[in-house]
Amino acid sequence: MTGKRLALWIGAGILIGGVLMMGFAYYIQTPRGGERIALGRAVYEKNCASCHGVRLEGQPDWQRRLPNGRMPAPPHDDTGHTWHHAERVLFDITKYGLVPPHAPPGYQSDMPAFQAILSDDEIRAVLAYIKSHWSAKVMAWRAEALRNLE
């Protein structure tokens, strides 16, 4: 093996090792499973429940416009449409609010952007908490529907 080729292999090894170390560092710092759902519950109760309901039930008549023309907060349980959306869409709406590409330009909504309030991990934890309330039937349907989108 030539010196140039050896240097290339060493460089590739260092690069791969660095990526793996960064991934591991992120992994050990990110709450998962029960911890993630507990964090999600706390964040949801503080930031989301006032509109979407303590039991994720949403606001009454959530499919009818309010007098101001805006839509009420939808439920996040099986009766709503949250589970119809891909993970990235749910994350983006939570982080940035209902703005393009997830709503038409100029769309008026009471859904705030949480970008300056919640970290990405807190948003993911809230979504994990919400998903932990979906039935097995909804989870199966969602998995199939989202698989067909790919």
C-alpha positions in Angstrom: 0.0 0.0 0.0 1.4 3.4 -1.0 1.8 6.2 1.5 -0.9 8.3 -0.2 -3.4 5.4 -0.1 -2.5 4.7 3.6 -3.1 8.4 4.5 -6.4 8.3 2.7 -7.5 5.3 4.7 -6.3 6.8 8.0 -8.2 10.1 7.2 -11.4 8.1 6.4 -11.0 6.2 9.6 -10.6 9.4 11.6 -13.6 11.0 9.9 -15.8 7.9 10.5 -14.6 7.7 14.1 -15.5 11.4 14.7 -19.0 11.0 13.3 -19.6 7.9 15.4 -18.3 9.8 18.5 -20.6 12.8 17.8 -23.6 10.5 17.3 -22.9 8.6 20.5 -22.5 11.9 22.5 -25.9 13.1 21.1 -27.4 9.6 21.9 -26.4 9.7 25.6 -27.6 13.3 26.0 -31.0 12.7 24.4 -33.9 11.4 26.6 -35.5 8.3 25.3 -38.4 6.0 26.1 -40.0 6.7 29.5 -37.7 9.7 30.2 -38.5 11.3 26.8 -42.3 10.8 27.3 -42.1 12.2 30.9 -40.2 15.2 29.5 -42.8 15.5 26.7 -45.7 15.4 29.1 -44.2 18.2 31.3 -43.5 20.4 28.3 -46.9 19.7 26.8 -48.7 20.5 30.0 -46.8 23.8 30.3 -47.0 24.9 26.6 -49.7 23.0 24.7 -52.5 21.9 27.0 -54.1 25.3 27.3 -55.2 25.1 23.7 -55.0 21.4 22.8 -56.4 20.1 26.1 -55.0 18.3 29.1 -56.2 15.0 27.6 -55.1 16.0 24.0 -58.9 16.5 23.2 -58.5 19.8 21.4 -60.9 22.7 21.5 -64.7 22.1 21.0 -65.9 22.2 17.3 -62.3 22.1 16.2 -63.3 21.6 12.6 -65.4 24.8 12.4 -63.8 28.3 12.1 -64.0 30.6 15.0 -65.7 34.0 14.6 -62.2 35.5 13.9 -61.9 33.1 10.9 -59.2 31.0 12.5 -59.4 27.3 13.3 -59.6 26.0 16.9 -56.8 23.9 18.2 -57.3 20.3 16.9 -57.1 17.2 19.2 -53.9 15.3 19.3 -55.6 12.0 20.2 -57.0 9.4 17.8 -60.0 11.7 17.0 -57.8 14.4 15.4 -55.6 14.6 12.4 -52.2 15.0 14.0 -51.4 11.3 13.3 -52.0 11.9 9.6 -48.9 14.0 9.3 -45.2 12.9 8.8 -42.8 13.4 11.7 -41.0 16.3 9.9 -44.3 18.1 9.3 -45.3 17.9 13.0 -41.8 19.0 14.1 -41.8 22.0 11.7 -45.3 23.1 12.6 -44.4 23.0 16.3 -41.1 24.8 15.8 -42.1 27.4 13.1 -45.9 27.6 13.4 -48.4 27.2 10.5 -46.4 28.8 7.7 -45.4 27.6 4.2 -44.9 24.9 3.2 -47.3 23.6 5.7 -50.0 26.3 5.3 -50.7 28.8 2.5 -48.9 32.1 2.5 -50.6 34.6 4.9 -52.6 31.8 6.7 -53.8 33.1 10.1 -53.5 30.7 13.0 -53.4 30.8 16.7 -50.7 28.2 16.7 -47.5 29.9 17.9 -44.0 29.1 16.7 -42.1 27.5 19.6 -38.6 28.0 18.0 -37.6 30.6 20.7 -39.3 28.7 23.5 -38.5 25.0 23.1 -35.4 23.1 22.1 -35.5 20.6 19.3 -35.3 17.8 21.9 -38.2 19.2 23.8 -40.3 19.4 20.6 -39.4 15.8 19.9 -40.3 14.8 23.4 -43.7 16.5 23.1 -44.3 14.6 19.9 -43.3 11.3 21.6 -45.7 12.1 24.4 -48.5 12.8 21.9 -47.7 9.6 20.0 -47.7 7.6 23.2 -51.5 8.2 23.4 -52.4 6.9 19.9 -54.0 3.5 19.7 -52.4 0.5 18.0 -54.9 0.8 15.2 -53.9 4.4 14.5 -50.2 3.6 14.7 -50.6 0.8 12.2 -52.6 2.9 9.8 -50.1 5.8 10.2 -47.1 3.5 9.5 -48.7 2.2 6.4 -49.8 5.6 5.1 -46.4 7.2 5.7 -44.6 4.2 4.1 -46.7 4.8 1.0 -45.5 8.5 0.9 -41.8 7.5 0.7 
